[in-house]
Amino acid sequence: MPVVLRVRLLVAGGVHATSRGAHAVLCRWLDAPEPSHEAVIAGEPDSWWPLGRPTEPDAGKVRAHDESVKSWALVGLETEDDVVTIDVSLFDQDSDHSGGLAGRLAQFAARCLVQPSSVERIGAHAFQVIPSLDANGSASAAEVLARATWQQLSHAPGSPTWSWNFLSSTAFRRGKQDDPLYDPRRILVDIARSWRAHAPAEVVDAVPEGWGVDASIDTLACDIRIGDRHDATSMGRSRSELGFTGTARHRLRPPRGKASVEVPGPLLAVASYVGVGTATTFGRGQVEVSWSGNPGERDG
């Protein structure tokens, strides 16, 4: 079940968090083969887990750190005084109350709720997790910002026209270089590949294999800008990454002899969860999509 979770960290003395620092924290929580030790002591309230207490310490499949296809993306990062806010999108097949990546994230975050962890750090700074309070005043290790089942996404209506807003630097990789060329067809193909890589078998064919490769697309409006994205490394140096941001509106052109054609709704609906292009686990490729027939805001 794709879900976006927010975790807030209290960092003693304050820190300017970078996307690489947040990436490192999330890698330790989500890509480790198994928890390094018990996440929390027995007797903690069930409310600490935003989607329910995991039934097993390591429920659900977890991808290795060096695996090229990740089931999560960094979709938000803010720093204000001593508080670092991290938003992460999880789109494995098991992120529900029984475990998966959401269960693992909650396990690792929950152990830092009471006091700063002796092993968890962002950059060189120890942190504790700030509890999120629901409408009933119950504390949770993470706040649910958005979620949808794969079945719900698979039934999203398609549309011949759509608009998108690229919120963070977006690019593709060509060898060892960033390729910032804006190409709507390549973007649709990339999202379609993500759908087929992550969606469960019973709904994966809602986006046919190879969809979009031969699509013809008209541009109705475009305000896309190419620029450098700078982020500090762990050594304090600045790293420049070339990419595009901005908005555009497009229409799918039907082939000769066909009255109309639509972009599959599941492809449009899943885009904001999976992101576009390279380095989405570092916060790149964040996108919002709107289209005719859009069911509206995701359940949060």
Residue pairs with C-beta under 8 A, 6 or more apart in sequence:
1 93
1 95
1 96
1 100
1 102
1 147
1 148
1 149
1 150
2 89
2 90
2 91
2 95
2 147
2 148
2 150
2 153
2 270
2 273
2 274
3 51
3 89
3 90
3 91
3 95
3 102
3 144
3 146
3 147
4 75
4 87
4 88
4 89
4 90
4 144
4 145
4 146
4 147
4 273
4 300
5 50
5 87
5 88
5 90
5 102
5 105
5 142
5 143
5 144
5 145
6 76
6 85
6 86
6 87
6 132
6 142
6 143
6 144
6 145
7 85
7 86
7 88
7 105
7 109
7 129
7 141
7 142
7 143
8 83
8 84
8 85
8 86
8 129
8 130
8 132
8 143
9 25
9 83
9 84
9 85
9 86
9 112
9 122
9 127
9 128
9 129
9 130
10 82
10 83
10 127
10 128
10 129
10 130
11 17
11 82
11 83
11 84
11 122
11 125
11 126
11 127
12 82
12 116
12 125
12 126
12 127
13 82
13 125
14 81
14 82
15 21
15 79
15 84
15 122
15 123
15 125
16 79
16 232
17 77
17 79
17 84
17 86
17 122
17 123
18 123
18 231
18 232
18 233
19 74
19 77
19 231
19 282
19 283
20 231
20 232
20 233
20 234
20 282
21 122
21 123
21 234
22 74
22 77
22 84
22 86
22 122
22 283
23 74
23 281
23 282
23 283
24 122
24 234
25 86
25 120
25 121
25 122
26 72
26 74
26 86
26 88
26 105
26 281
27 65
27 281
28 108
28 120
29 104
29 105
29 108
29 109
30 62
30 72
30 88
30 90
30 101
30 104
30 105
31 62
31 63
31 64
31 65
31 70
32 62
32 65
33 62
33 64
34 57
34 58
34 62
35 57
35 58
35 104
35 107
35 108
36 119
38 57
38 111
39 57
39 107
39 108
39 110
39 111
40 48
40 107
40 110
40 111
40 113
44 110
45 138
45 139
46 52
46 53
47 134
47 138
47 139
47 140
48 106
48 110
48 113
48 131
48 139
48 140
48 141
49 97
49 103
49 106
49 110
49 140
49 141
50 102
50 106
50 132
50 140
50 141
50 142
50 143
50 144
51 95
51 96
51 97
51 102
51 103
51 106
51 144
52 96
52 97
52 98
53 97
54 97
54 98
54 99
54 103
54 104
54 106
54 107
55 98
55 99
56 98
56 99
57 107
58 99
58 104
59 94
59 98
59 99
59 100
59 103
60 92
60 94
60 95
60 98
60 99
60 100
60 101
60 103
60 104
61 92
61 93
61 94
61 100
62 101
62 104
63 69
63 70
63 71
63 92
69 197
69 198
70 280
70 281
71 90
71 91
71 92
71 101
71 198
72 88
72 89
72 90
72 91
72 92
72 101
72 281
73 88
73 89
73 91
73 273
73 274
73 275
73 280
73 281
73 285
73 286
74 86
74 87
74 88
74 89
74 280
74 281
74 282
74 283
75 87
75 88
75 89
75 272
75 275
75 283
75 286
76 85
76 86
76 87
76 283
76 286
77 84
77 85
77 86
77 87
77 283
78 84
78 85
79 85
83 130
84 122
84 127
87 145
88 105
89 272
89 273
89 274
89 275
90 100
90 101
90 102
90 105
91 198
91 270
91 273
91 274
92 100
92 101
92 198
93 100
93 150
93 198
93 199
93 200
94 100
94 101
94 103
95 101
95 102
95 103
96 102
97 103
105 141
105 142
106 141
106 142
108 120
109 129
109 141
109 142
110 129
110 141
111 117
111 120
112 120
112 127
112 128
112 129
113 128
113 129
113 131
113 139
113 141
114 128
115 128
116 126
116 127
116 128
117 126
117 127
117 128
118 126
120 126
120 127
121 127
123 234
129 141
131 139
131 140
131 141
132 139
132 140
132 141
132 142
132 143
133 139
133 140
134 140
144 300
145 300
146 272
146 297
146 298
146 299
146 300
147 298
147 299
147 300
148 269
148 273
148 298
148 299
150 199
150 200
150 203
151 202
151 203
152 299
153 199
153 203
153 266
153 269
153 270
154 199
154 203
154 206
154 266
155 206
155 265
155 266
156 265
156 266
156 268
156 269
156 294
156 295
157 265
157 293
157 294
157 295
158 262
158 263
158 264
158 265
158 268
158 293
159 262
159 263
159 265
159 268
159 291
159 292
159 293
159 294
160 251
160 252
160 254
160 260
160 261
160 262
160 263
160 292
161 220
161 249
161 250
161 251
161 252
161 291
161 292
162 249
162 250
162 263
162 268
162 289
162 290
162 291
162 292
163 221
163 247
163 248
163 249
163 250
163 289
163 290
163 291
164 187
164 247
164 248
164 271
164 287
164 288
164 289
164 290
165 246
165 247
165 287
165 288
165 289
166 224
166 244
166 245
166 246
166 247
166 276
166 285
166 286
166 287
167 245
167 286
167 287
167 288
168 229
168 243
168 245
168 283
168 284
168 285
168 286
169 227
169 229
169 241
169 242
169 243
169 244
169 245
169 284
169 285
170 180
170 243
170 244
170 245
170 276
170 277
170 284
170 285
170 286
170 287
171 178
171 179
171 180
171 241
171 242
171 243
171 244
171 277
171 278
171 279
171 284
171 285
172 178
172 179
172 181
172 186
172 190
172 277
172 278
173 179
173 277
173 278
178 241
178 242
178 243
178 278
180 226
180 242
180 243
180 244
182 222
182 224
182 226
182 244
182 248
184 217
184 219
184 248
184 250
185 212
185 213
185 215
185 217
187 276
187 277
188 211
188 212
188 215
188 217
188 263
188 267
189 211
189 212
189 213
190 276
190 277
191 267
191 270
191 271
191 274
191 276
192 207
192 211
192 212
192 264
192 267
194 270
194 274
194 275
195 204
195 206
195 207
195 266
195 267
195 270
195 274
196 204
196 207
196 209
198 274
199 206
199 207
199 266
199 270
203 266
206 264
206 266
207 264
207 266
207 267
208 264
211 264
211 267
212 267
215 252
216 252
216 253
216 255
217 250
217 251
217 252
217 253
218 250
218 251
218 252
218 253
219 248
219 249
219 250
220 249
220 250
220 251
221 247
221 248
221 249
222 246
222 247
222 248
222 249
223 246
223 247
223 248
224 244
224 245
224 246
224 247
224 248
225 244
225 245
225 246
226 242
226 243
226 244
227 242
227 243
227 244
227 245
228 240
228 241
228 242
229 240
229 241
229 242
229 243
229 284
230 238
230 239
230 240
230 241
231 238
231 239
231 241
231 282
232 238
232 239
233 239
241 279
241 284
243 277
243 284
252 261
252 262
252 263
253 261
254 260
254 261
255 261
263 291
265 291
265 293
268 289
268 291
268 294
269 289
269 295
271 287
271 289
272 286
272 287
272 288
272 289
274 280
275 284
275 285
275 286
275 287
276 285
276 287
277 284
277 285
278 284
278 285
279 285
280 286
